[in-house]
Amino acid sequence: MRLVRVSCALLAAAALLLGAGTAHAQAPVKIRIAWVVPIGNWASIIYEKTDLMTHYGKSYVVEPVRFQSTPTMITALGAGELEIADFAFSSFAIAVENAGMSDLRIIADEARDGTPGYYTAQYLVFKDGPVKTIDDLKGKVFASVGRGAAIDIPVRALLRKHGLEDPRDYTTVEGPFPNLGAMLLDRKVDLIPTVPPFAYEPKLMASSRTLFTVKDALGGETELIIWAARDGFLQKNRAAMVDLMEDAVRAVHFFRDPKNHDAAVQIAAKVAKQPPERVGYVFTNADDYQDPNMMPDLASFQRAIDIQHDTGFLKEKLDASKYADLAILKEAVARIK
């Protein structure tokens, strides 16, 4: 009788262990990834191709979360409502200095501006309007997606070089990217930043002209947007993060391969809710450059942060290399090779 009781106990324990293992397998890590611009930010599009992803739904799942601008992600990350932010160089530095996120880590590239032969973000004025030069912006209204955003700091830095300060010499109003073109065309503002796909809106292209670009403002190629996460999350979920990055890089390879361009355009059209002919620029030289293995260019990222400091938008110098943890990405890429 005792032998039966022991056997039953062992069977019960085994069942519990099996149940725990099954529960673990059914509970992949949920990872919320931020995005702002449809198509332009990876989280908005690559999860349309989960069929390419070996580990999706097994070790992790993703919830893409849309934000108006990168600075608004700082609060969400601090509140535990976001795992991966797609920070601009500017909002990354603000998160470290102002929000005290010393545990923030750069884990991947998302987009570079002004890479030779590729797109650079534009600042547009009305084609027949009064603004002919940067100096003409005195007393005018600048539309921004948010103070400290990727294309907010460059215009402020360039205007400061021309002796123009906000709010003394110009007024800033905020709005989401999809609304900025209409704000300019309705003459509610005098200057807007724009990026694809909004930059290629036919009415906007016909009625506006480029006053300057991010490349003009920052003096060259810039690692504009990176993926960042907090170190505690990375350490706790390292295996899932390696799986996620492996799958993400596989998807990036698909979208950037010219052989897949027609398929990529169809997916982009679905994501942007636009006809395919409006998004034919995607993943070509008319688009931002994205590293095929999502490896960030820390040197140009650092140069942009230095400009941010030199123009007074950061109190202290920040060494971006101290906040980079690329080991997860490198392990993921090595699996693919």
N, C-alpha and C positions, 0 to 999 in steps of 0.2 A: 504493500500500500504506500509506503514511504517513497518507493522508487517511482510509482505513478505520480505522486505529488510533485517530486522533483522534475520529472519529465514535463508535467503540465506547466510548472513554473518556467522551465527553459523555453517551452513553446510560446508562452505568453510574452517572455522577454524578447524572443526573436520577432514575434509579431509587432511588438512596440518599436523595435529597431527598424523593421521593414517599413512600418507606417511612417516613422520619422524620416527615413530615406525618401519615401514616396512624396511626403509633404514637401521636403526640400526641393525635390525635382520639379514639383508643381508650383514652386514659389520662386521664380527667377527674380533677380534684383530689378526693381523699377528705377529707371534712370530718366529724370526729366532734363531735357536739353533745350536751351533757349534759342530763339531765332527772331529776327526782325524783318528781314527782306525775303519775300518768297523767291525761291530758286537761288537767290544769291547767298543764302545761309544754308549750309548743308542739312541741318536738321529738318528743314522744310521740304526736302526732296528725296534724300537718299533712302528714307524709310518707306518710299513707294516701291523699293526694290528689295524687300525682305527675302525674296526668293533667292537672292545671291548670298544671303547671310547664313552662315553655317550654325551660328550659336544663338540667333535671335529666337526668343521664346523658350529657350532652354536655360541658359545661365543668366539672361537679362531680357528685359523689354524696355522700350523707349516711349516716353510721352513727350513729343515736341510741344513746346510752350512758346506762344508768340508774345513779344514785348514791343512797345513803341520805340524804344531806344535801348542801347546797351547800359547806360547808367541805371535804369530802372531795375536791372537784374541784380544790382548790388544788394538791395533790400531783400529780394526774394532769396538770394543765396544765403544771406545772413539769418533769415528766418527759417531756413531748412526747407524752403519750398521749391528748390532748384538744385540739381546736382552738377550740371555742366552749363556754364555761361559762355556765350560767344562774345567775349569782351573785345572792345576796341583797345588800342594801346592806351588811350586816354582814360577810359573807364576802369581799365585794369589798375592803372596807377592810382586813381582816385580810391578804388576799393582797398588798396594796400595802405595808402597814406591816411585817408579820411575815415574809412570804415575799420581800420585796424586789422585787416585780414592778412596778417603776416603768414598764415598757413595756406594762402592761395598758391596754386601751382599751374603753370602753363603746360598743357599736355599735348596740344596739336595746333597746326595751322588751319585757318579757314579761307582767308583771302588776302591777297596782296594788291596794293594799289600802285599804279605807275610802273609796273614791270615793263621793260622795253618791249614794244610791240603789242602791248595789251592795254586795256582800258584804264583810265584814271577818272575818279569822280569829279563831276563838274559843278560849278557854281554859276547859275543862270540868271540873267537879267532880261527884261523885256526888250525885244529886238529894236523897237523904235522908241524906247523909253529914254529918260534923262540920264541914266547911268552909263557913262562911256568909259570911265576909268575907275580904279579902286578909290581914288580920292573923292569921287562923286558920291560915294556911299555915305558921306557925312550927312546926318539928318534923315537918313533913310531907314527902312524897316527890313531886317533880316529874319527869314524864317528858318527855324532849327527844329530837328526832331527831339532835341533835348540837350541841355547844357552838359558838356563833357563827352558827347557822343563822338563817334569816329570821324565824322565830317563837320563837327561843331568846333573842335579845338583848332583845326587848320585855318578856318576863316578868321577866328578870333586872333590867332597868332599873326596872320598876314595883315589884318587890319591894324593891329598894334604896331607893326613895323611902319605903317603909314600914319601913325599918330592918332588913330581912331580907337576910342575905348567905349565899351558898353557899361552903363547906359548913357554916358556923357555925350557921345557923338552919334550914336545910332541906337535904334530900338530892336529888341529881339522878341519874337513871338514863337510859340511852339506849335507843332502839328505833326501828325503822322506822315510818313513818306507818300502814301497814296493821295493825300490832300494838297501837297505842296504845289504841284503843277497848277491846279485850279486857283490856288491863292495868288500865284504870280499872274496868271492870265486874267484874273478878275481885278488885278492891280491893287490887291489888298497888301501886298508886300513888294519889295523892290529887288530882293535877292533870295534865291533858294538853292540849297544843295540838292543834287539828284544822283541816283545810281540806277543801274539796270534793275528791273525792267522799266521803271518809271521814266528813265532818261530817253527811252525810245518811243514815247507816246507821240503820235503824229502831230497833234495840235500844238503840243509843247515845243516840239522840234521846229515847227513852222513859225512860231511866234517869239522864240527866245534865241539868245546867243550865249556862248560861254564867255564869262568875264575872266575866270581863272579856274584852275583845277587843284585838286589835292596835291598833285605832283609839283605844281608851281609853289604851293604854300609850304610844303615840307621839304622841297629840294631834291626829290628823287624817289626811288622805289621805297615803299613802306609796307612792312608787315602790319596790315591794317586791323585784321580781326583774328583772334586766336580762341581756342577752346581752353577754358580754365576750370579747375575744380579744387575743392578744399582737400588738404592732405589727409585729414582723418577719414574722409570718404574713400579716397584712393587706397589707403592702407587697408581698410576694412573690406573693400570689395575689389582687390587687385585682380583676382582671377577673372571676375566678370568684366572688369574694365579692359583687360587684354583681349578678351573675346569681342567686346564691343568695338574696340579700335581695329581689330583684324577685319571684322565685318564692314566697318565704315570705310576702310581703305579699299576693300574689294569693290564696294559700291562706287567710290570715287574713281577707281580705275575704269569701271564701266561707263560712267557719265563722261569722262574726259577722253575716252577712246573715239577718234573720228569715225570709226566703223559703226559706232552706236549712235551717231549724232541724230539721225532721224527718229529713233526710238526715244532718245533723251529729250528731243523737242516735244514729242507727244506727251511725255510725262510732265515736262515743264509747263506746257499749255494747260494741262489739268490742274497743276498746283497753283498757277497764277490766274486761272480762270480767264485765259486769253486765247484767241485763235492761234494755231501753230505758227502762222506767218509773222506774228508779233513777237515771238520768242525765239526766232531762228538764230539770234546772236549767242545763245547760251553755249558755254564751254568752247567758245572760239576766241580769237584775238580781240573781238569786240566786247569781251567780258573781262571781269577781274581774273587775274592769274591765281590758280590754286595748285599748290604742290601736289604731285600725284600720290605721294606717300604721307601727305598731311604733316610734313616736317616744317616747323616754323623757322623763319629767318630771324633769329634773335638779334642780329647786328642791326638790321633796319628797324626792328621793333624798339631797340634801345635808342637809336638815333631820334625816333619820333618822341619818345619819352623825354629825352634830353631837351628837345625843342620845347616841349610842354613845360619843363622846369625853367629853361632859360627865358621864356616869355612870361613867367610869373604865375603859371597855373598849377604848379606844384611847389610846395615849400621846400622840400628836401630832394636831393638827387636820389634816384632809385636804380639799383642794379638789377635789371630784369633777369640776368642769368642765375641769380640766387633763388629765383622763384620758378625756375623751369625744372620739370621732372619729365624727361622724355623716355625714360626706361620702359614704360608700359608701351608706348608707341613703337619703340625699336623692337621690342619682343614681338609685338603684333606683326610688324612688317617682315621680320625674319621668318615667321611662319609661312607667309605668302610666298616668299622667295624659295 
